[in-house]
Amino acid sequence: MLLVFGLAGCSKEPVTNVGKLNFDNLLKIPQLLEPEIDADGTKHFSLTMQSGTTEFLSDKMTDTWGFNGSYLGPTIRASRGDKVAFDIENNLGETSTVHWHGMKLPAVMDGGPHQMIEAGETWTPYWTIDQPSATTWYHPHLHGKTAQHVYRGLAGMFIIDDEDSKKLPSNYGVDDIPLIVQDKLFTSDGQLSESDEGTFGTLGDEILVNGTYDPYLEVTSSQVRFRLLNGSNARAYHFGFSDGRSFQLVANDAGLLEEPVKMERFLLSPGERAEIVVGFEPGDETILHSYDGNAGIENGEFDLLKIVAASTLTESTPITGQLSSVQPIEAPKDAKVRQFKMTMQNQINDKSMDMYRIDEVVPAGTREIWEIHNFGSEHNFHVHNAAFRVLDINDKLPPEYERGRKDTVYIPNGAKVRIVVEFGDYADPKHPLMYHCHLLKHEDDGMMGQFLLVEPGTESEVPRELPHNDTEYEHKDHH
């Protein structure tokens, strides 16, 4: 199960950068985006999607996309209960979207393939944050073009705070560090290669962390919280440290664990997040590393980030006991069970994505059991506007690192995974939400379905097809 996607059929030599880095470049920390506070307390954020050039490799300029800059986007930070609003201006010269991955919010604000932002237009979503603290993120979700838009650089972190999360290191950029990990394939002149060939699409042999190539970080605290986001299109990472040190896993995708879990390695597939707290002694040096998964296909092994501890460290409060006051997601005794089949043809239940077809209708605020069977290739599974808990993988308890609140789960080839899903409370019979594989080529190829959240008891009244004359859905295909 400990698999790094990506190289089956592509190369006979495992890809690695180990021994090739000098760790010359100070890790970039995405800036916190400062909001304007409206009279009613709403935090108003502005984002501009734009093209530009970025120097990743020495003396080579790469054409890239970003939010409020040439690559990636600023970190958005807000607290549970906050009202947030956005002005998102699209200066790319082509249509895109901005999806809030991991967020519970009204479907019309979700930023999926139906909430398109045309070139030159501004989208103004708004909602009240009503979910536990979590490391979420934002990225485009244009049907048929998601892989390209994310790969070019459109992604950023969205941190949600609450009273529980304040028990952990929270000084952004000092002892609370975002790490957006992405693989890239560069051409000889330093451009991003966008080869879409093979089972998984673009797979890179170089790693960027927060858009920094060959990075190092100096830490000044005895305990540091790292927020890890696998922002790659298709590659998974088996995270650990070069000196084998243990650390505390404190959160999964959708929130804090009940208690910290001591571990040495864990897997994140594309779109997944985890928060870890790592202890340091003065003068420590270690490398955040991705280990070979040894799962029967050709994998990669990568050095990601050198971390150097200062000679004098600020002492942090030890992390013990309960982290989250949120109850675990449990399935009701009469929980509805839905089954989903993922195949080598990049279909779900033998169907490709159709922008007008509604595949499932779910009562808002409910909890259901979803069974996902993978009958081909490597996949994972993400559900919009929901959090879930993994019940079992092939009828066995999931690994410890997969037992918390999640919104994306890795589905090994041949596996059956059961999740209990807690859906958002916002009923909307007109605007669909998505579930899909988060290997972005698979998603773009059609490995995605649509569901509606509706008022409980009205499921049978909802049409299973969206109106074709609605201009909101006029762009069916963006291939």
HELIX and SHEET records of a PDB file:
HELIX    1   1 ALA A  107  MET A  109  5                                   3    
HELIX    2   2 THR A  146  TYR A  151  1                                   6    
HELIX    3   3 SER A  165  LYS A  167  5                                   3    
HELIX    4   4 GLU A  400  GLU A  402  5                                   3    
HELIX    5   5 LEU A  440  ASP A  444  1                                   5    
HELIX    6   6 GLU A  459  GLU A  461  5                                   3    
HELIX    7   7 THR A  471  TYR A  473  5                                   3    
SHEET    1   A 6 ASN A  25  LEU A  26  0                                        
SHEET    2   A 6 PRO A 215  SER A 221  1                                        
SHEET    3   A 6 PHE A 302  THR A 314  1                                        
SHEET    4   A 6 GLU A 285  SER A 290 -1                                        
SHEET    5   A 6 TYR A 237  PHE A 241 -1                                        
SHEET    6   A 6 PHE A 266  LEU A 268 -1                                        
SHEET    1   B 3 GLU A  36  ILE A  37  0                                        
SHEET    2   B 3 LYS A  43  THR A  54 -1                                        
SHEET    3   B 3 THR A  62  PHE A  67 -1                                        
SHEET    1   C 4 GLU A  36  ILE A  37  0                                        
SHEET    2   C 4 LYS A  43  THR A  54 -1                                        
SHEET    3   C 4 LYS A  83  ASN A  90  1                                        
SHEET    4   C 4 THR A 122  TRP A 123 -1                                        
SHEET    1   D 4 GLU A  36  ILE A  37  0                                        
SHEET    2   D 4 LYS A  43  THR A  54 -1                                        
SHEET    3   D 4 LYS A  83  ASN A  90  1                                        
SHEET    4   D 4 TYR A 126  THR A 128 -1                                        
SHEET    1   E 4 ILE A  76  SER A  79  0                                        
SHEET    2   E 4 GLY A 156  ASP A 161  1                                        
SHEET    3   E 4 ALA A 134  HIS A 139 -1                                        
SHEET    4   E 4 HIS A  99  HIS A 101 -1                                        
SHEET    1   F 7 THR A 212  TYR A 213  0                                        
SHEET    2   F 7 GLU A 206  VAL A 209 -1                                        
SHEET    3   F 7 ASP A 176  LYS A 184 -1                                        
SHEET    4   F 7 GLN A 223  ASN A 230  1                                        
SHEET    5   F 7 ARG A 273  GLY A 279 -1                                        
SHEET    6   F 7 PHE A 247  ASN A 252 -1                                        
SHEET    7   F 7 GLY A 255  MET A 263 -1                                        
SHEET    1   G 4 VAL A 337  MET A 342  0                                        
SHEET    2   G 4 ARG A 367  ASN A 374  1                                        
SHEET    3   G 4 LYS A 416  PHE A 423 -1                                        
SHEET    4   G 4 ALA A 386  ILE A 393 -1                                        
SHEET    1   H 5 GLU A 360  PRO A 363  0                                        
SHEET    2   H 5 MET A 448  VAL A 454  1                                        
SHEET    3   H 5 ASP A 428  HIS A 436 -1                                        
SHEET    4   H 5 HIS A 379  VAL A 383 -1                                        
SHEET    5   H 5 THR A 408  ILE A 411 -1                                        
END                                                                             
